[in-house]
Amino acid sequence: MQNLTNSDYKLFCSLAQVSQESLRKTLRNFLYKKYKTVYATDHYLYAVGEIPIALVAHMDTVFPKAPKDIFYDREKGVIWSPTGLGADDRAGIFAIIKLIQLGYRPTILFCADEEIGALGAEQLVHDYPQPIEPINFIIELDRRGTNDCVFYNCDNKDFIHYIESAGFVEDWGSFSDISEICPSWEIAGVNLSIGYEDEHTVSEILKVNPMLDTVRKVRKIFDKGEWPSFKYVPKSWSRYGWDGLYPSEYDYWMATRDEPEEGIFSHMCNCCGMILHDYETIPAIDDEYNVAYFCPDCCVENVEWCKICGQSFVKGVLPPSGICEDCISKYGKSRDAKKRRRK
């Protein structure tokens, strides 16, 4: 089992325990020291590299506050926080920083507000309809699990084989920053597992060994020294062999199924009706203590979190104090409840 050094653990904590805005400023200063050309805005950081491969990660998390307490079980190789870790996608940012520290200089794209609709990536491709320097392909480090590779609506078979030959297995996914970037720039891209699980919940964990294993695999890709160029090939679907094509996996399943299929798309957003993997939705407790599910876009207006335990609730369920009934019962109704919890 691979473990983080003490300095790397401190680095991860420093990335996880700050707001998106503070992280953006920190990453901007870091890139200025490592790259000659950096374009920094409130929506994205774009560092032009020497290797014609772009690495992508997003700077926001679903949690309203950064975690104060982060724990590392070295025997199990797991990092977690009782209030939500935010490894989606601070793990991806950590991995990219480590690759830069090791001397690699790919192009870097750090995007803001992925969790509410990839707004940073959308602004990036608006400002730059084409990349500043040629990019052969794009790798995002923002996928749950151990060795998944997700291509969304990119159907370049040669690229899929290239990435799978690096030690990954193709899986399904619904949306991330490269869903905006790749079709706009007409460059093939992939989202790789970076070790987190149970994202979008306070039970989220980061498995260190899979994260470091992905870093190792990306290094092997960089070390090849020559990299083929892969174009974005949009995926098309044909129902029952007809000529009618669907522009995306989501459109296909919406057109051909009445209910989500377990193992492919497991939950439907209670607000917009989008069908997603179970791990790509935000579960929230409603006023009858049933679980409702929301996509990353809809959760912004429909979900709120208990200020003490971090449990997610449908907006309007929590009392004005922002503290759930369980925490009120356990810690009392006073304003000192949060202090008691920290003790």
FIKE-263591 format. One record per residue (C-alpha): x, y, z. Coordinates in nm, 4 decimals. Each point is the difference from the previous one (the first is absolute). Layout:
<fikes>
<fike><east>X</east><north>Y</north><up>Z</up></fike>
...
</fikes>
This chain:
<fikes>
<fike><east>0.0000</east><north>0.0000</north><up>0.0000</up></fike>
<fike><east>0.1241</east><north>0.3470</north><up>-0.0894</up></fike>
<fike><east>-0.0290</east><north>0.2677</north><up>0.2679</up></fike>
<fike><east>0.0380</east><north>0.3751</north><up>-0.0058</up></fike>
<fike><east>0.3065</east><north>0.1541</north><up>0.1557</up></fike>
<fike><east>-0.0656</east><north>0.2438</north><up>0.2819</up></fike>
<fike><east>0.0742</east><north>0.2925</north><up>-0.2312</up></fike>
<fike><east>-0.2393</east><north>-0.1292</north><up>-0.2675</up></fike>
<fike><east>-0.2720</east><north>-0.0537</north><up>0.2588</up></fike>
<fike><east>0.0471</east><north>0.3591</north><up>0.1146</up></fike>
<fike><east>-0.0156</east><north>0.1107</north><up>-0.3640</up></fike>
<fike><east>-0.3308</east><north>-0.1793</north><up>-0.0533</up></fike>
<fike><east>-0.1442</east><north>0.1492</north><up>0.3196</up></fike>
<fike><east>0.1092</east><north>0.3480</north><up>-0.1074</up></fike>
<fike><east>-0.1882</east><north>-0.0488</north><up>-0.3281</up></fike>
<fike><east>-0.3106</east><north>-0.1461</north><up>0.1628</up></fike>
<fike><east>-0.0355</east><north>0.2453</north><up>0.2873</up></fike>
<fike><east>-0.0520</east><north>0.3184</north><up>-0.2005</up></fike>
<fike><east>-0.2814</east><north>0.1566</north><up>-0.1985</up></fike>
<fike><east>-0.0073</east><north>-0.0079</north><up>-0.3783</up></fike>
<fike><east>0.1042</east><north>0.3656</north><up>-0.0169</up></fike>
<fike><east>0.2971</east><north>-0.0471</north><up>0.2341</up></fike>
<fike><east>0.1034</east><north>-0.3103</north><up>-0.1899</up></fike>
<fike><east>-0.0203</east><north>0.1862</north><up>-0.3312</up></fike>
<fike><east>0.2393</east><north>0.2660</north><up>0.1279</up></fike>
<fike><east>0.2394</east><north>-0.2605</north><up>0.1396</up></fike>
<fike><east>0.0024</east><north>-0.1983</north><up>-0.3243</up></fike>
<fike><east>0.0436</east><north>0.3173</north><up>-0.2038</up></fike>
<fike><east>0.3138</east><north>0.0917</north><up>0.1949</up></fike>
<fike><east>0.1278</east><north>-0.3574</north><up>-0.0255</up></fike>
<fike><east>-0.0438</east><north>-0.0064</north><up>-0.3779</up></fike>
<fike><east>0.1642</east><north>0.3416</north><up>-0.0408</up></fike>
<fike><east>0.3156</east><north>-0.1474</north><up>0.1558</up></fike>
<fike><east>-0.0012</east><north>-0.3146</north><up>-0.2149</up></fike>
<fike><east>-0.1235</east><north>0.1210</north><up>-0.3414</up></fike>
<fike><east>0.0985</east><north>0.2788</north><up>-0.2338</up></fike>
<fike><east>-0.3526</east><north>0.0624</north><up>-0.1321</up></fike>
<fike><east>-0.3001</east><north>-0.0028</north><up>0.2356</up></fike>
<fike><east>-0.3446</east><north>0.1468</north><up>-0.0630</up></fike>
<fike><east>-0.1833</east><north>0.0555</north><up>0.3279</up></fike>
<fike><east>-0.3641</east><north>0.1025</north><up>0.0362</up></fike>
<fike><east>-0.2681</east><north>-0.0474</north><up>0.2634</up></fike>
<fike><east>-0.1337</east><north>-0.2907</north><up>-0.2082</up></fike>
<fike><east>0.3123</east><north>-0.1974</north><up>-0.0883</up></fike>
<fike><east>0.3790</east><north>-0.0243</north><up>0.0060</up></fike>
<fike><east>0.1636</east><north>-0.0872</north><up>-0.3319</up></fike>
<fike><east>0.3731</east><north>-0.0782</north><up>0.0015</up></fike>
<fike><east>0.1559</east><north>-0.0725</north><up>-0.3396</up></fike>
<fike><east>0.2361</east><north>-0.2961</north><up>0.0257</up></fike>
<fike><east>0.2813</east><north>-0.1662</north><up>-0.1909</up></fike>
<fike><east>-0.1618</east><north>-0.3458</north><up>-0.0205</up></fike>
<fike><east>-0.2913</east><north>0.0068</north><up>-0.2517</up></fike>
<fike><east>-0.2405</east><north>-0.1592</north><up>0.2488</up></fike>
<fike><east>-0.2413</east><north>0.1954</north><up>0.2193</up></fike>
<fike><east>-0.0797</east><north>-0.0985</north><up>0.3591</up></fike>
<fike><east>-0.3331</east><north>0.1178</north><up>0.1414</up></fike>
<fike><east>-0.1450</east><north>0.0214</north><up>0.3515</up></fike>
<fike><east>-0.2648</east><north>0.2166</north><up>0.1641</up></fike>
<fike><east>0.0484</east><north>0.2244</north><up>0.3000</up></fike>
<fike><east>-0.3449</east><north>-0.0125</north><up>0.1628</up></fike>
<fike><east>-0.1705</east><north>-0.2661</north><up>0.2127</up></fike>
<fike><east>-0.3656</east><north>-0.0588</north><up>0.0860</up></fike>
<fike><east>0.0528</east><north>0.0894</north><up>0.3642</up></fike>
<fike><east>-0.0825</east><north>0.3539</north><up>0.1152</up></fike>
<fike><east>0.2980</east><north>0.0093</north><up>0.2367</up></fike>
<fike><east>0.3469</east><north>-0.1480</north><up>-0.0198</up></fike>
<fike><east>0.0727</east><north>-0.2739</north><up>0.2575</up></fike>
<fike><east>0.1783</east><north>0.1020</north><up>0.3187</up></fike>
<fike><east>0.0916</east><north>-0.3509</north><up>0.1105</up></fike>
<fike><east>0.1552</east><north>-0.2514</north><up>-0.2399</up></fike>
<fike><east>0.1114</east><north>-0.3463</north><up>0.1076</up></fike>
<fike><east>0.2351</east><north>-0.2504</north><up>-0.1619</up></fike>
<fike><east>-0.0197</east><north>-0.3714</north><up>0.0832</up></fike>
<fike><east>0.3366</east><north>-0.1213</north><up>-0.1280</up></fike>
<fike><east>-0.0761</east><north>-0.3668</north><up>0.0618</up></fike>
<fike><east>-0.3058</east><north>0.0124</north><up>-0.2261</up></fike>
<fike><east>0.1409</east><north>0.2691</north><up>-0.2272</up></fike>
<fike><east>-0.3078</east><north>0.2213</north><up>0.0335</up></fike>
<fike><east>-0.0437</east><north>0.3749</north><up>0.0559</up></fike>
<fike><east>-0.3334</east><north>0.1359</north><up>0.1237</up></fike>
<fike><east>-0.1717</east><north>0.2855</north><up>0.1801</up></fike>
<fike><east>-0.3146</east><north>-0.0095</north><up>0.2168</up></fike>
<fike><east>-0.1389</east><north>0.3072</north><up>-0.1772</up></fike>
<fike><east>0.0748</east><north>-0.1039</north><up>-0.3591</up></fike>
<fike><east>0.3496</east><north>-0.0278</north><up>-0.1449</up></fike>
<fike><east>-0.0371</east><north>0.1595</north><up>-0.3435</up></fike>
<fike><east>0.2429</east><north>-0.2430</north><up>-0.1653</up></fike>
<fike><east>-0.2249</east><north>0.0549</north><up>-0.3027</up></fike>
<fike><east>0.2079</east><north>0.1667</north><up>-0.1309</up></fike>
<fike><east>0.2758</east><north>0.1089</north><up>0.2356</up></fike>
<fike><east>0.1519</east><north>-0.3452</north><up>-0.0600</up></fike>
<fike><east>0.0318</east><north>0.0854</north><up>-0.3680</up></fike>
<fike><east>0.1652</east><north>0.3314</north><up>0.0816</up></fike>
<fike><east>0.2404</east><north>-0.1727</north><up>0.2402</up></fike>
<fike><east>0.0948</east><north>-0.2509</north><up>-0.2713</up></fike>
<fike><east>0.0681</east><north>0.2751</north><up>-0.2548</up></fike>
<fike><east>0.2168</east><north>0.1934</north><up>0.2453</up></fike>
<fike><east>0.2027</east><north>-0.3140</north><up>0.0697</up></fike>
<fike><east>0.0564</east><north>-0.0554</north><up>-0.3721</up></fike>
<fike><east>0.1177</east><north>0.3606</north><up>-0.0378</up></fike>
<fike><east>0.2302</east><north>-0.0380</north><up>0.3014</up></fike>
<fike><east>0.1488</east><north>-0.3088</north><up>-0.1672</up></fike>
<fike><east>0.1047</east><north>0.2204</north><up>-0.2911</up></fike>
<fike><east>-0.2729</east><north>-0.0648</north><up>-0.2565</up></fike>
<fike><east>-0.1418</east><north>0.3002</north><up>-0.1838</up></fike>
<fike><east>-0.3280</east><north>-0.0904</north><up>-0.1694</up></fike>
<fike><east>-0.2568</east><north>0.2694</north><up>-0.0672</up></fike>
<fike><east>-0.2105</east><north>0.0546</north><up>0.3138</up></fike>
<fike><east>-0.3681</east><north>0.0935</north><up>0.0158</up></fike>
<fike><east>-0.1393</east><north>0.0656</north><up>0.3478</up></fike>
<fike><east>-0.3704</east><north>0.0819</north><up>-0.0343</up></fike>
<fike><east>-0.2433</east><north>0.1591</north><up>0.2441</up></fike>
<fike><east>-0.3593</east><north>-0.1006</north><up>0.0731</up></fike>
<fike><east>-0.0065</east><north>-0.3444</north><up>-0.1599</up></fike>
<fike><east>-0.2488</east><north>-0.1208</north><up>0.2588</up></fike>
<fike><east>-0.2612</east><north>0.2535</north><up>-0.1103</up></fike>
<fike><east>0.0253</east><north>-0.0613</north><up>-0.3726</up></fike>
<fike><east>0.3674</east><north>0.0317</north><up>-0.1033</up></fike>
<fike><east>-0.0311</east><north>0.3790</north><up>-0.0155</up></fike>
<fike><east>0.3757</east><north>0.0535</north><up>0.0028</up></fike>
<fike><east>0.0555</east><north>-0.2405</north><up>-0.2889</up></fike>
<fike><east>-0.2837</east><north>0.1662</north><up>-0.1893</up></fike>
<fike><east>0.1650</east><north>0.3397</north><up>0.0426</up></fike>
<fike><east>0.3380</east><north>-0.1430</north><up>-0.1004</up></fike>
<fike><east>-0.1193</east><north>-0.1238</north><up>-0.3386</up></fike>
<fike><east>-0.1906</east><north>0.3259</north><up>-0.0499</up></fike>
<fike><east>0.3191</east><north>0.2003</north><up>0.0553</up></fike>
<fike><east>0.2155</east><north>-0.2445</north><up>-0.1954</up></fike>
<fike><east>-0.1947</east><north>-0.1751</north><up>-0.2785</up></fike>
<fike><east>0.3258</east><north>-0.1834</north><up>-0.0791</up></fike>
<fike><east>0.2934</east><north>-0.0884</north><up>0.2273</up></fike>
<fike><east>0.2870</east><north>0.2488</north><up>0.0026</up></fike>
<fike><east>0.2561</east><north>-0.2692</north><up>-0.0859</up></fike>
<fike><east>-0.0702</east><north>-0.3398</north><up>-0.1626</up></fike>
<fike><east>-0.1350</east><north>-0.2660</north><up>0.2382</up></fike>
<fike><east>0.0039</east><north>-0.3657</north><up>-0.1070</up></fike>
<fike><east>-0.2536</east><north>-0.1171</north><up>0.2591</up></fike>
<fike><east>-0.1464</east><north>0.0947</north><up>0.3382</up></fike>
<fike><east>0.0054</east><north>-0.1856</north><up>0.3321</up></fike>
<fike><east>-0.2320</east><north>0.1008</north><up>0.2816</up></fike>
<fike><east>0.0668</east><north>-0.1314</north><up>0.3519</up></fike>
<fike><east>-0.3512</east><north>0.0139</north><up>0.1430</up></fike>
<fike><east>-0.1424</east><north>-0.3525</north><up>-0.0036</up></fike>
<fike><east>-0.0982</east><north>-0.2075</north><up>0.2998</up></fike>
<fike><east>0.1375</east><north>-0.3473</north><up>0.0631</up></fike>
<fike><east>0.3165</east><north>-0.1826</north><up>-0.0894</up></fike>
<fike><east>0.0668</east><north>-0.0507</north><up>-0.3705</up></fike>
<fike><east>-0.2944</east><north>0.1410</north><up>-0.1959</up></fike>
<fike><east>0.0443</east><north>0.1935</north><up>-0.3196</up></fike>
<fike><east>-0.3047</east><north>0.1960</north><up>-0.1183</up></fike>
<fike><east>-0.0253</east><north>0.1584</north><up>-0.3438</up></fike>
<fike><east>-0.3544</east><north>0.1424</north><up>0.0197</up></fike>
<fike><east>-0.1103</east><north>0.0731</north><up>-0.3573</up></fike>
<fike><east>0.3454</east><north>-0.0427</north><up>-0.1563</up></fike>
<fike><east>0.0069</east><north>-0.3172</north><up>-0.2094</up></fike>
<fike><east>0.3529</east><north>-0.0035</north><up>-0.1391</up></fike>
<fike><east>0.0728</east><north>-0.3750</north><up>0.0095</up></fike>
<fike><east>0.3759</east><north>0.0468</north><up>-0.0416</up></fike>
<fike><east>0.0080</east><north>0.2369</north><up>0.2967</up></fike>
<fike><east>-0.2073</east><north>-0.2358</north><up>0.2139</up></fike>
<fike><east>0.2437</east><north>-0.2819</north><up>-0.0757</up></fike>
<fike><east>0.2965</east><north>0.2295</north><up>0.0730</up></fike>
<fike><east>-0.1304</east><north>0.0888</north><up>0.3451</up></fike>
<fike><east>-0.1125</east><north>-0.3532</north><up>0.0868</up></fike>
<fike><east>0.3476</east><north>-0.1270</north><up>-0.0900</up></fike>
<fike><east>0.1318</east><north>0.2262</north><up>0.2788</up></fike>
<fike><east>-0.1884</east><north>-0.2098</north><up>0.2569</up></fike>
<fike><east>-0.3542</east><north>0.1383</north><up>0.0071</up></fike>
<fike><east>-0.3410</east><north>-0.1507</north><up>-0.0771</up></fike>
<fike><east>-0.2720</east><north>0.1927</north><up>-0.1843</up></fike>
<fike><east>-0.3106</east><north>0.0877</north><up>0.2009</up></fike>
<fike><east>-0.3040</east><north>0.2263</north><up>-0.0251</up></fike>
<fike><east>-0.0212</east><north>0.3596</north><up>0.1123</up></fike>
<fike><east>-0.2410</east><north>0.2881</north><up>-0.0335</up></fike>
<fike><east>0.1853</east><north>0.3331</north><up>0.0069</up></fike>
<fike><east>0.3182</east><north>0.1799</north><up>0.0977</up></fike>
<fike><east>0.2150</east><north>0.2893</north><up>-0.1199</up></fike>
<fike><east>0.1272</east><north>-0.1872</north><up>-0.3052</up></fike>
<fike><east>-0.3616</east><north>-0.0405</north><up>-0.1133</up></fike>
<fike><east>0.0237</east><north>0.3710</north><up>-0.0785</up></fike>
<fike><east>0.3648</east><north>0.0275</north><up>-0.1023</up></fike>
<fike><east>0.0531</east><north>-0.3004</north><up>-0.2291</up></fike>
<fike><east>-0.2823</east><north>0.0534</north><up>-0.2517</up></fike>
<fike><east>0.0719</east><north>0.3745</north><up>-0.0149</up></fike>
<fike><east>0.3703</east><north>-0.0503</north><up>-0.0677</up></fike>
<fike><east>-0.0616</east><north>-0.3165</north><up>-0.2056</up></fike>
<fike><east>0.2591</east><north>-0.1889</north><up>0.2059</up></fike>
<fike><east>-0.0534</east><north>-0.3473</north><up>0.1502</up></fike>
<fike><east>-0.0067</east><north>-0.0130</north><up>0.3785</up></fike>
<fike><east>-0.0405</east><north>-0.2416</north><up>0.2886</up></fike>
<fike><east>-0.0866</east><north>0.0215</north><up>0.3691</up></fike>
<fike><east>0.2112</east><north>-0.2338</north><up>0.2171</up></fike>
<fike><east>-0.0678</east><north>-0.1439</north><up>0.3462</up></fike>
<fike><east>0.1722</east><north>0.1926</north><up>0.2750</up></fike>
<fike><east>-0.0982</east><north>-0.2104</north><up>0.3008</up></fike>
<fike><east>-0.2949</east><north>0.1678</north><up>0.1716</up></fike>
<fike><east>-0.3257</east><north>-0.1793</north><up>0.0806</up></fike>
<fike><east>-0.3418</east><north>0.1007</north><up>0.1410</up></fike>
<fike><east>0.0529</east><north>0.3505</north><up>-0.1350</up></fike>
<fike><east>-0.2678</east><north>0.2644</north><up>0.0564</up></fike>
<fike><east>-0.0641</east><north>-0.1444</north><up>0.3484</up></fike>
<fike><east>0.1651</east><north>0.0499</north><up>0.3389</up></fike>
<fike><east>0.1038</east><north>-0.3667</north><up>-0.0227</up></fike>
<fike><east>0.2397</east><north>0.0787</north><up>-0.2839</up></fike>
<fike><east>0.3404</east><north>-0.1663</north><up>0.0278</up></fike>
<fike><east>0.3205</east><north>0.0206</north><up>-0.1986</up></fike>
<fike><east>0.1898</east><north>-0.3239</north><up>-0.0587</up></fike>
<fike><east>0.3624</east><north>0.1008</north><up>-0.0191</up></fike>
<fike><east>0.1354</east><north>-0.3008</north><up>-0.1872</up></fike>
<fike><east>-0.2308</east><north>0.0382</north><up>-0.3057</up></fike>
<fike><east>0.0766</east><north>0.3740</north><up>-0.0122</up></fike>
<fike><east>0.3744</east><north>-0.0596</north><up>-0.0011</up></fike>
<fike><east>-0.0426</east><north>-0.2842</north><up>-0.2477</up></fike>
<fike><east>-0.1704</east><north>0.2349</north><up>-0.2463</up></fike>
<fike><east>0.2848</east><north>0.2479</north><up>0.0440</up></fike>
<fike><east>0.2422</east><north>-0.2811</north><up>-0.0835</up></fike>
<fike><east>-0.1968</east><north>-0.0968</north><up>-0.3138</up></fike>
<fike><east>-0.0147</east><north>0.3601</north><up>-0.1216</up></fike>
<fike><east>0.3759</east><north>0.0259</north><up>0.0533</up></fike>
<fike><east>0.0487</east><north>-0.3035</north><up>-0.2224</up></fike>
<fike><east>-0.2036</east><north>0.1733</north><up>-0.2714</up></fike>
<fike><east>0.2143</east><north>0.3129</north><up>0.0344</up></fike>
<fike><east>0.3214</east><north>-0.2032</north><up>-0.0028</up></fike>
<fike><east>-0.0768</east><north>-0.1412</north><up>-0.3458</up></fike>
<fike><east>0.1397</east><north>0.3198</north><up>-0.1481</up></fike>
<fike><east>-0.2204</east><north>-0.0218</north><up>-0.3087</up></fike>
<fike><east>-0.3744</east><north>0.0338</north><up>0.0144</up></fike>
<fike><east>-0.2488</east><north>-0.0654</north><up>-0.2802</up></fike>
<fike><east>-0.2543</east><north>0.2694</north><up>-0.0771</up></fike>
<fike><east>-0.3625</east><north>-0.1055</north><up>0.0473</up></fike>
<fike><east>-0.2961</east><north>0.1911</north><up>-0.1372</up></fike>
<fike><east>-0.3355</east><north>0.0227</north><up>0.1738</up></fike>
<fike><east>-0.2409</east><north>-0.2426</north><up>-0.1672</up></fike>
<fike><east>-0.3591</east><north>0.0589</north><up>0.1178</up></fike>
<fike><east>-0.1878</east><north>-0.3097</north><up>0.1068</up></fike>
<fike><east>-0.3256</east><north>-0.0818</north><up>-0.1743</up></fike>
<fike><east>-0.2732</east><north>-0.2409</north><up>0.1008</up></fike>
<fike><east>-0.2451</east><north>-0.1866</north><up>-0.2210</up></fike>
<fike><east>-0.3097</east><north>-0.1532</north><up>0.1499</up></fike>
<fike><east>-0.0824</east><north>-0.3476</north><up>-0.1327</up></fike>
<fike><east>0.2248</east><north>0.0592</north><up>-0.3015</up></fike>
<fike><east>-0.2001</east><north>0.2998</north><up>-0.1240</up></fike>
<fike><east>0.1671</east><north>0.3041</north><up>-0.1474</up></fike>
<fike><east>-0.1265</east><north>0.2311</north><up>0.2741</up></fike>
<fike><east>0.3040</east><north>0.1028</north><up>0.2040</up></fike>
<fike><east>0.0142</east><north>0.1246</north><up>0.3558</up></fike>
<fike><east>0.2648</east><north>0.2609</north><up>0.0848</up></fike>
<fike><east>0.0996</east><north>-0.1473</north><up>0.3365</up></fike>
<fike><east>-0.0249</east><north>-0.3024</north><up>0.2275</up></fike>
<fike><east>-0.2472</east><north>0.1882</north><up>0.2160</up></fike>
<fike><east>-0.2264</east><north>0.0817</north><up>-0.2969</up></fike>
<fike><east>0.0122</east><north>-0.3621</north><up>-0.1104</up></fike>
<fike><east>-0.1062</east><north>-0.1390</north><up>0.3370</up></fike>
<fike><east>-0.2654</east><north>0.2652</north><up>0.0437</up></fike>
<fike><east>-0.1431</east><north>-0.0958</north><up>-0.3398</up></fike>
<fike><east>0.0140</east><north>-0.3766</north><up>0.0481</up></fike>
<fike><east>-0.0838</east><north>-0.0515</north><up>0.3690</up></fike>
<fike><east>-0.2790</east><north>0.1044</north><up>0.2322</up></fike>
<fike><east>0.1988</east><north>-0.0730</north><up>0.3173</up></fike>
<fike><east>0.3717</east><north>0.0088</north><up>0.0807</up></fike>
<fike><east>0.1801</east><north>-0.3318</north><up>-0.0322</up></fike>
<fike><east>0.1957</east><north>-0.1163</north><up>0.3039</up></fike>
<fike><east>0.3724</east><north>-0.0027</north><up>-0.0694</up></fike>
<fike><east>-0.0173</east><north>0.2504</north><up>-0.2869</up></fike>
<fike><east>-0.2066</east><north>0.2988</north><up>0.1146</up></fike>
<fike><east>-0.1383</east><north>-0.0530</north><up>0.3488</up></fike>
<fike><east>-0.1641</east><north>0.3257</north><up>0.1066</up></fike>
<fike><east>-0.2109</east><north>0.2712</north><up>-0.1566</up></fike>
<fike><east>0.0364</east><north>0.3606</north><up>0.1111</up></fike>
<fike><east>-0.3153</east><north>0.0975</north><up>0.1879</up></fike>
<fike><east>0.0132</east><north>0.3454</north><up>-0.1542</up></fike>
<fike><east>0.0996</east><north>-0.0222</north><up>-0.3685</up></fike>
<fike><east>-0.0474</east><north>-0.3724</north><up>-0.0607</up></fike>
<fike><east>0.3576</east><north>-0.0675</north><up>-0.1183</up></fike>
<fike><east>0.1005</east><north>-0.3639</north><up>0.0473</up></fike>
<fike><east>0.3399</east><north>-0.0531</north><up>0.1618</up></fike>
<fike><east>0.2203</east><north>-0.2555</north><up>0.1700</up></fike>
<fike><east>-0.0795</east><north>-0.0295</north><up>0.3685</up></fike>
<fike><east>0.3417</east><north>0.1461</north><up>0.0874</up></fike>
<fike><east>-0.0517</east><north>0.3047</north><up>-0.2220</up></fike>
<fike><east>-0.3111</east><north>0.1194</north><up>0.1814</up></fike>
<fike><east>-0.0360</east><north>0.1872</north><up>0.3269</up></fike>
<fike><east>-0.2377</east><north>-0.1820</north><up>0.2380</up></fike>
<fike><east>-0.2031</east><north>0.2212</north><up>0.2340</up></fike>
<fike><east>-0.2564</east><north>-0.0753</north><up>0.2700</up></fike>
<fike><east>-0.3456</east><north>0.1486</north><up>-0.0535</up></fike>
<fike><east>-0.2577</east><north>0.1057</north><up>0.2601</up></fike>
<fike><east>-0.1312</east><north>-0.3580</north><up>0.0293</up></fike>
<fike><east>0.3510</east><north>-0.1422</north><up>0.0433</up></fike>
<fike><east>0.0006</east><north>-0.1546</north><up>-0.3429</up></fike>
<fike><east>0.3054</east><north>0.0395</north><up>-0.2222</up></fike>
<fike><east>-0.0247</east><north>0.2294</north><up>-0.3019</up></fike>
<fike><east>0.2730</east><north>0.0208</north><up>-0.2645</up></fike>
<fike><east>0.1343</east><north>0.3045</north><up>-0.1845</up></fike>
<fike><east>0.2486</east><north>0.0497</north><up>-0.2813</up></fike>
<fike><east>0.2962</east><north>0.2361</north><up>0.0643</up></fike>
<fike><east>-0.1836</east><north>0.2874</north><up>-0.1723</up></fike>
<fike><east>-0.3266</east><north>-0.0336</north><up>0.1895</up></fike>
<fike><east>0.1598</east><north>-0.0588</north><up>0.3406</up></fike>
<fike><east>0.1072</east><north>0.3657</north><up>0.0117</up></fike>
<fike><east>-0.3577</east><north>0.1225</north><up>0.0356</up></fike>
<fike><east>-0.1507</east><north>-0.3070</north><up>0.1656</up></fike>
<fike><east>0.2438</east><north>-0.1355</north><up>0.2597</up></fike>
<fike><east>0.1381</east><north>0.1333</north><up>0.3279</up></fike>
<fike><east>0.2245</east><north>-0.1579</north><up>0.2632</up></fike>
<fike><east>-0.0235</east><north>-0.0188</north><up>0.3784</up></fike>
<fike><east>0.2589</east><north>0.2378</north><up>0.1483</up></fike>
<fike><east>0.1151</east><north>-0.2623</north><up>0.2519</up></fike>
<fike><east>-0.0155</east><north>-0.3504</north><up>-0.1486</up></fike>
<fike><east>0.0045</east><north>0.0995</north><up>-0.3674</up></fike>
<fike><east>-0.2988</east><north>-0.2193</north><up>-0.0924</up></fike>
<fike><east>-0.1720</east><north>0.1219</north><up>-0.3173</up></fike>
<fike><east>-0.3688</east><north>0.0966</north><up>0.0029</up></fike>
<fike><east>-0.2485</east><north>0.1263</north><up>-0.2549</up></fike>
<fike><east>-0.0098</east><north>0.3770</north><up>0.0336</up></fike>
<fike><east>-0.2669</east><north>0.1111</north><up>0.2462</up></fike>
<fike><east>0.0219</east><north>-0.3078</north><up>0.2222</up></fike>
<fike><east>0.2623</east><north>0.1393</north><up>0.2383</up></fike>
<fike><east>-0.1170</east><north>0.2536</north><up>0.2590</up></fike>
<fike><east>0.1282</east><north>0.3597</north><up>-0.0269</up></fike>
<fike><east>0.2979</east><north>-0.0891</north><up>0.2202</up></fike>
<fike><east>0.1296</east><north>-0.2295</north><up>-0.2752</up></fike>
<fike><east>0.0399</east><north>-0.2825</north><up>0.2521</up></fike>
<fike><east>-0.1862</east><north>-0.3283</north><up>-0.0501</up></fike>
<fike><east>-0.2311</east><north>-0.1517</north><up>0.2609</up></fike>
<fike><east>0.2437</east><north>-0.2789</north><up>0.0851</up></fike>
<fike><east>0.2752</east><north>0.2494</north><up>0.0818</up></fike>
<fike><east>-0.2392</east><north>0.2191</north><up>0.1972</up></fike>
<fike><east>-0.1011</east><north>-0.3065</north><up>0.2044</up></fike>
<fike><east>0.3630</east><north>-0.0957</north><up>0.0547</up></fike>
<fike><east>0.1592</east><north>0.3389</north><up>0.0608</up></fike>
<fike><east>-0.2919</east><north>0.2248</north><up>0.0931</up></fike>
<fike><east>-0.1473</east><north>0.3055</north><up>-0.1674</up></fike>
<fike><east>0.2543</east><north>0.2511</north><up>0.1250</up></fike>
<fike><east>0.2334</east><north>0.1922</north><up>-0.2221</up></fike>
<fike><east>0.2868</east><north>-0.1910</north><up>0.1610</up></fike>
<fike><east>-0.1043</east><north>-0.3267</north><up>-0.1659</up></fike>
<fike><east>0.2745</east><north>0.0221</north><up>-0.2620</up></fike>
<fike><east>0.2632</east><north>0.0628</north><up>0.2684</up></fike>
<fike><east>-0.1175</east><north>-0.3048</north><up>0.1934</up></fike>
<fike><east>0.0256</east><north>-0.2093</north><up>-0.3109</up></fike>
<fike><east>0.3618</east><north>0.1012</north><up>-0.0554</up></fike>
<fike><east>0.0916</east><north>-0.0914</north><up>0.3565</up></fike>
</fikes>
